Amino acid sequence: MLHRSIIWPSPVAAVIFSRHLTPMTVSSTRSIPKGPGFPEFVCLIAAMMALNALAIDAMLPALPAIGEALGVANENSRQWVITAYLLGFGGAQLIYGPLADRYGRKPILMVGLGLYIAFSAAAALAPTFETLIMARIGCGLGAAALRVLAVSIVRDRYSGRQMARVMSLSFLVFLGVPIVAPAVGQLVLTVAPWPWIFGVLGLAASAYLVWAFLRLPETLAEADRMPIRLGRIRAAFREVVTSRMAMGYTLAMTAITGALFAFINSSQQIFFDVFLAPERFTTVFAAIAGGIAVASLLNARLVERLGSRLISHAALLGFIVMGAIHAAVALSGHETIWTFAVLQGLTMFCFGLIAGNFGSMAMEPMGHIAGTASSVQGFIQTIFGSLAGFFIGQQFDGTVVPMTVGITTCGGLALLFVLLAERGRLFVARSRPQVVTA
């Protein structure tokens, strides 16, 4: 996927995108300035998402070195390096949505990238663990703009199954980053101290800032911009949280996100302390992350033919079954690095079939308030998902049991929320009135 570079999508990816993208469906009748071609547009969105993944997964091999250098005695406390970023990332999304709906997507993107770069530099220079955690929160505050705007920009131009398809193709690059990010972090550690990992983040964001400034168009027309009024924002928030469909799938995605963060928080300790195989960490982690990317590509090929519900609901059931099997193996004491790789890989493959579809179904009724809806949904998913993942990670006891049981529990909660959203039905869409936008 991204073996050539951690910043720029490969030419091969661009060719794949150009073959799968369909003509642009704009959600507004007002014209939007013409931007780059389809392959570059999707690559811009994908790279925007990829900066978030890089800021999470590149840290993993460095956690022991960070803990040793900054005097962190409790190994589980090192997980704060990941969770602090996620909390800043989730919390700020409530702010960026209304700002993006008022001032447009591109100016807010530039601000977010600037914060990301500045706080990455602060993290690299942090003299204490507490300072590092504060810098990671700040980096997350800047990265929140990338998450809100990636979804909003796509929703500005696409809807329905086409939106799910574009998001899945964008996820190919976004999910390709976790394949190489730990290896990138490990490579940095072989030639430089751990602060240079944060330096790589800043350089990557700087390169993307230049690219986006020169090539990314403004997708929100002037006539569609909404003033920042407390009453309007409150009404938009209320519409998001009272929509059975939007909130049901948002909460389902929150539970699944908690499972993902449980895996990320626990993975370094599992390979270093349980399997005593730190040298295999980046390879096995890459294989598991690669399963998510393969699933996303498969979803992009099938979603218009089979529909988001059939694919994602079946994948959710598979996620629960694989998680339960993995938990049973761990509880029986027969877990090995190979059973872990296979069973966790299959579980995360199901995750790859779920994520893009749940996200698009949560946004589908919210096209007329895409920025605000994206921010509310992102806030809920990231804050509560990261806290759930952190809670599961903090239960690490030298075995794989807490992680596998936690992931299975998250899958069961996600199924409950989907059933609430669909009024007890799976696989079949309920008839709903279409939202008409001006």
N, C-alpha and C positions, 0 to 999 in steps of 0.2 A: 504494500500500500504506500507508505511514506518512507520507504527505506532510503530514498535519496536525500530527503530533507525533512526536518521537523517543522518547517515553516511553510513552504510552498507546495501545493498539491502537484503531483507528478503529471507529465503529459499523458500517461496512460489513463489516469483518473479522468482527465479532461475529455478524452475520447469516449470513455464509458458514459460520462454525463451527457455528452452531445447525442449519443445514440438513444438515451432513455427519456430525455426531456421532451415534453410536448409543447405546442404553441402556448404562449403566455395567456393565462386567464386573469384579467385584472378585476379586482373586487369592487372597483369604482368605475363609473362611467366617465369620470374626468381623466384627462390624459396625464400620464406620468412620463417625465423626461426619459428618453431612450438611453440605455446604459450599454455596458459591454455585452458581448454575445452570451448565449446560454451557458456554454462551458465555463467561461470566466465568472459569470454571475454566481453559479452554483459553487465554484471554487472559492469565491469571496465569502459566501455564507459558511461554507465548510471550514475554512481557515479561521473565521471568527469564532466558531464553536471550538476549534482545535486548541486555541489559546487557553481555554478553560481546562481542557483535559490535560494539557501539558503542565499547567500549574499545580495539578493534583498528583499525577502519577510519576513525574520526574523526581519528586521528593522521596519516594519510597526507599530506594537503596541508601539514601543519605541519612535516614532517621537515626541509626546507631551513631554515626559520626557527629550529627547535630547534638544528640543527647550527651555524648561524651565531652564535646567541646564546651557546651553550655551548662554542664553540671546537672543533667536531668537524671535523678536516681531511679525513679519508677519508669520502667520500660513502657507501660501502658500510657503514661503521660505524654510520650512522644507523639501519640495520635493527635494531640492538639494542633500540630503543624498542619495536618490535613483539615481537621474540623474547623479551626479558626478561619481559614480561607473560605470554607463553605458557608459559615455563618454570615460573614461579611457579604459574600456573593448572594446569599438568599435574601438578607434583610434589605439591601439597597434596591432590589427590583421593584419594590412598591413605589419608589421615588422616580425611577427612570421611565416607567410606563406613561404616567401623565405628562412628563417632560417631553417624551418622544411624540406624544399625540399633539402637543402644543407647538414645539419648535422644530419638529421634523426629526428624521432618523439620523442623518449624518452629523449634525453638530453634537448631538448627545454621544454618538459613537466616538468622536474625537476626544471629548472630555473623559469618557470611560477609559480609553486607551492611555491617555495621559496619566491618570491615576494608577493604572496597572503598572506603567513603566516606573513612575516615581516610587511606589511602595515596593516594587521588586528590588530597586536599588537600596531602599532602606532595610529590607530583609537581608540583603547581602552584607550590609555593614552593621547588623545588629550585634551589640556587645553582650546581651543577656537573652535568656530564653523568653522572658516576658516581653522584651522589646521585639523579638522576632515574631511572637504571637500577635502583637499589635500591628506590625507591618503586614503580616499575612491577612489580618482582617481588612486592612486598607487595600491590599491587592485584590481581595475579593470584592470590595466595594466598587472598584473600577471594573472588574470583570463582569459584574452584574449587568452592566450596560450591554455587553456583548450578547449575553443570553437573551435579554428582552428584545434587543434589536434584531437578532438573527430570526427569531420567530415572527416578529412584527413585519419585517421586510418581506419574508416569504408570504405571510398572510395578506400583505398589501397586494400581491400579484397573483396568488393562487388560492383555490378553495377545494374542499372535498377531497376526492381520491387523488387529484393532481397535486394537492398540497402534501398529502401523505407521501406521494412518490418523490417529490422534490426533497422533502425532509429526509427521507430514507437515503437518497443519493448523497445529500450533504452529510448524513451520519457516517457514510463510508469513510470520509476523510477524518471527521471528528472521532470516530471510533477506531480509526487506524492509528491515531496518536498514542493511545494506551499500549498498543503493540510495541512501539519503539521507545516511549517515554522513559520507562525504568532503565532501559539500556542506555539511553542518552544520559540519564543521571549517573549511571555507573561509569560511562565513558568519561564524563566530566571529572568524576572522583579519581580516575586513574591518572589524570594530567594536571589537576588543580584541586584546591580545597573545596569543601562543600559550598561556601558562599557563591562560588561561580555558577552553581546551578540556578540561583536567582538571577545572576547576570545573564545567563542564556535566556531566561524568561523575558527580561527587559529588552534584550536585543531582538528577540522574536516579535515582541509587541511593537517595537519601533519600526521594524521592517513592514509589518502589516499596516501600521498607521500611514506610512507613505503610500503603500499600494491602494488602500481604501480611499485616501484623500484624493488620489489621482484618478481612480477608476470607478469607485462605487457611486451610483447615482442616488439622488434623493427620491425615495419611492412614495412619500406622502405629499400629495398635491397641496398647494396653498389653500385651496377651497375646502379641503377636508380637515384642516387643522382646527383643533378645539381649544378654547381658552381654558386656563387653569382656574376653575371655580370649584370651591369646596363642595357645593351642592351637587354639581355634575359628577365630581369624582366619587362622592358618596353614593350617588345613584348608580354609577358604573360599577363600583365595588359591590353594591347590593345585587345588581343584576348577575354578576359573576358568581357570587357565593350562594345565590338562591336558584341558580339553574341546576336542575337535577343532573342533566347530562354533563355540563361543564364541571361541576364540582365532584360528581361521582367518579369521572375519569381522572380528575386532578388528584383526588385522594387515592385512587388506585395506583396512579403513577408515583405518588408519594411513598406508598408502601413498597413498591418495586424499587424505587430509588434507595430506600433504606436498606434493602437487601444488597444492592450494589455497593453502597458505602460500607456496609458491614464487611464485605469481601475485601475492599480496598484497605480499610483500617487494619484488618487482621492479617493480610497476606504476608507482609514482611516478617512479622513475628512467627507465623506458621512455618515459613521456609527456613528461617534462621534458628528457631528454638524447638520446633516440633520435629521437622524432618532433618535438621542439621545439614541442610544442603543450600547454603546461600548462593553457591555458584550456579544453581539451577533456577534461581528465583526469576531472573529476567526472561529466561527462555520459556518457562512454563507459564508465567504471567502473560507473555506475548501470545502464546498459543490460545489461552483462554480468551484474551481480548480479541484475538483474531476470529474466534467463533462468533462474537457479537457482530463484527464487521461482515462476515459471510452471511449471517442472518439478515442483516440490514440490506445487503445486495439482493438476497432472495426475496425479501419483502418488496423491494422496489420493482422486481420483475412480476410479482404475483398480485400486488394489491389492487390494481385496476380490474383484474379479472375475477378475483375471489372476494374482494372487499375487506375493509379494515377489521370488521367484527369477526368474521370467520377465522382470519389469520391470528389476530391477537387473542381472542378468547381460547382458541385451541392451544396457543403457545402458553397462555397463563396456566391452563390445566397441566401442560407438560412441565412448566416451571415448578409447580407444586409437587408433582410426582417425583421429579428428579431431585428436588430439595429433600423430600422425605426419604428417598432411597439413600442419599448421601448422609443424612442424619443417622439413619439406621446403621450404616457401615461404620460411621464414627463412634456411635454408642457401643457397637459390638467389639470395638478395639481392633478392627481389621484395616484401619485406614493406612494407606501408604501414599507416597508421593504420586504414584501412578493412578491409584483410585481417585485421589484428589483431583488430579489433572483432568481425568476423563469425566467424572461426575460434575465437577464445578464447571468444566467447559460446556457440557450439555445444558446445565442450568442457565449459564450466561448466553448460550445460543438462543434459548427461549426468550431471554431478556431482550435480545436484539430484534426479535419479531414483535415484541410488545411495545417498546418505547416509542417509536415513531407513530404508530397507529393510535396509541392512547393519547399522545400529545395532540395529534391532529383532530381526534374526536372531541377532546376537551375544548379545542379552539373553534371548532366548526360553528357553534351558535353565536360566537363572539366577534364575527368579522367586523361589525360596525364600531367596536371598541377594542380593536386588536391590541393596541399598546397597553392599555390598562389591564385587559384580561390576561395578557401574557405576563405582566408584572405580578399580578395577584397569584396566578397559577404557579409562576416560578418561585415566588416567595414561599408559598405553602410547600411545594415539592422539595425545595432545597433546605429550608430551615428544619422542617419536621423530618424529612428524609435523612439529613445529616445527623440530627440528634438521635434518630432511631439507629442509624449505623454506628454512631459513636457509643451509644449505650450497649449495643451488641459487642462492639470491639472491646469495651472496657471489661467485659465478662471473660476475656481470654484467660485461660487457666493452664496453659501448656498443652492443650488438646484442640482438636478441630470442632469439638462438640458445640460450644457456644455459637460459633459462626453458622454451622449447618442448621441447627435448631432455629436460630434467629431468622435465617433466610427463608426457611419453610413457613415460619409464622408470618413473615411479611407477605409471602405469596397467598396465604389463606386470607389475610386482611384485604389484599387487593381484590381477590375474588368476591368478597363480601361487598366491597364498594362498587364493583362492576354490576353485580346483581341489583344493587340499589339504583344505579344509574339506568339500568335497562328494565326495571320493574320485574325482576326475577327471571328474565329471559336471556339466553345466550345465543350468539351466532346470528340472530335476526334483528335487523334494525326496526325500531318503532317509527311509525309515521309521525312526522313533525312538520309544522308549517315552516316554509322557507323564510329566512330573514332577508329582507330587501334593503339594499343600501343605495344611497343616492349617488 
